[in-house]
């Protein structure tokens, strides 16, 4: 019964087309790596772009973790964040600065572009639809 809420079956006489729900959702908590920039390409709506760093830490070595032994390793992952929603785009551009701690929700987008040397490149972008400011220290007002 619950399953039927999520899956809709077409008539068997047409085709056996199944429309089912799917999800593309990303949640990130990290620090801004650069002041945001606003771009407008080919007359399309402007977009605010910035990078966000997330860190993963783990203990390495054979020592007992409870004894505090072993070395701590860390990996930083950089995420390209794009904000298209007009109100959120403008607030993000105006108030976010390098070092700010943010929570970002959105969806992941895989795309391609051609660089200035005419080489095709892949780009992974987080399209943000929610940005929560977590530190006052990272806020500023651009003039």
VENHU-V374078 format. One record per pair of residues at least 12 apart in sequence whose C-alpha atoms are under 8 Angstrom apart, sorted by the first residue. I is the first residue (numbers start at 1). J is the second residue. D is the distance in whole Angstrom. If there is no record, write none. Layout:
I&J&D + I&J&D
This chain:
6&20&6 + 6&21&6 + 7&19&6 + 7&20&5 + 7&21&7 + 8&20&7 + 24&107&5 + 24&108&7 + 25&105&7 + 25&106&6 + 25&107&5 + 25&108&7 + 26&104&8 + 26&105&6 + 26&106&5 + 26&107&5 + 26&108&7 + 26&126&8 + 27&103&7 + 27&104&6 + 27&105&5 + 27&106&7 + 28&54&7 + 28&103&6 + 28&104&5 + 28&105&6 + 29&54&7 + 29&101&7 + 29&102&6 + 29&103&4 + 29&104&6 + 30&52&6 + 30&53&5 + 30&54&5 + 30&55&8 + 30&101&6 + 30&102&6 + 30&103&7 + 31&52&5 + 31&53&5 + 31&54&7 + 31&98&8 + 31&99&5 + 31&100&5 + 31&101&4 + 31&102&6 + 32&50&7 + 32&51&6 + 32&52&4 + 32&53&6 + 32&96&8 + 32&97&7 + 32&98&5 + 32&99&5 + 32&100&5 + 32&101&7 + 32&102&7 + 33&50&7 + 33&51&5 + 33&52&6 + 33&53&6 + 33&98&5 + 33&99&6 + 34&50&6 + 34&51&6 + 34&97&7 + 34&98&4 + 34&99&8 + 35&50&7 + 35&96&7 + 35&97&5 + 35&98&5 + 36&48&6 + 36&49&5 + 36&50&5 + 36&51&8 + 36&92&8 + 36&93&6 + 36&96&7 + 36&97&7 + 37&49&5 + 37&50&7 + 37&93&7 + 38&93&7 + 45&84&8 + 46&84&7 + 47&82&6 + 47&83&6 + 47&84&5 + 47&89&7 + 48&82&6 + 48&83&5 + 48&84&7 + 48&89&6 + 48&90&8 + 48&92&7 + 48&93&6 + 49&80&7 + 49&81&6 + 49&82&5 + 49&83&6 + 50&80&6 + 50&81&5 + 50&82&7 + 51&78&6 + 51&79&5 + 51&80&5 + 51&81&6 + 52&78&6 + 52&79&5 + 52&80&7 + 52&81&7 + 53&76&6 + 53&77&6 + 53&78&5 + 53&79&6 + 54&76&6 + 54&77&5 + 54&78&7 + 54&79&8 + 55&74&7 + 55&75&6 + 55&76&4 + 55&77&6 + 56&74&6 + 56&75&5 + 56&76&6 + 57&72&7 + 57&73&6 + 57&74&4 + 57&75&7 + 58&72&6 + 58&73&5 + 58&74&7 + 59&71&6 + 59&72&4 + 59&73&6 + 60&72&6 + 60&73&7 + 79&124&8 + 79&125&7 + 79&126&7 + 80&124&7 + 80&125&5 + 80&126&6 + 81&125&6 + 81&126&5 + 81&127&6 + 81&128&7 + 82&125&7 + 82&126&6 + 82&127&5 + 82&128&6 + 83&127&6 + 83&128&5 + 83&129&7 + 84&127&8 + 84&128&8 + 84&129&8 + 85&129&7 + 88&129&8 + 88&130&8 + 88&131&8 + 92&131&8 + 94&140&7 + 94&141&6 + 94&142&6 + 95&139&5 + 95&140&5 + 95&141&5 + 95&142&7 + 96&138&6 + 96&139&5 + 96&140&6 + 97&138&6 + 97&139&6 + 97&140&6 + 98&138&7 + 99&137&8 + 99&138&6 + 100&133&8 + 100&134&8 + 100&135&6 + 100&136&8 + 100&137&7 + 100&138&4 + 100&139&7 + 101&133&7 + 101&134&5 + 101&135&6 + 101&138&7 + 102&131&7 + 102&132&6 + 102&133&5 + 102&134&5 + 102&135&8 + 103&131&6 + 103&132&5 + 103&133&7 + 103&134&7 + 104&128&6 + 104&129&8 + 104&130&6 + 104&131&5 + 104&132&6 + 105&128&6 + 105&129&6 + 105&130&5 + 105&131&7 + 106&126&6 + 106&127&5 + 106&128&4 + 106&129&5 + 106&130&7 + 107&126&6 + 107&127&5 + 107&128&7 + 108&124&7 + 108&125&6 + 108&126&5 + 108&127&6 + 109&124&6 + 109&125&5 + 109&126&6 + 109&127&7 + 110&122&7 + 110&123&6 + 110&124&5 + 110&125&6 + 111&123&5 + 111&124&6 + 111&125&8
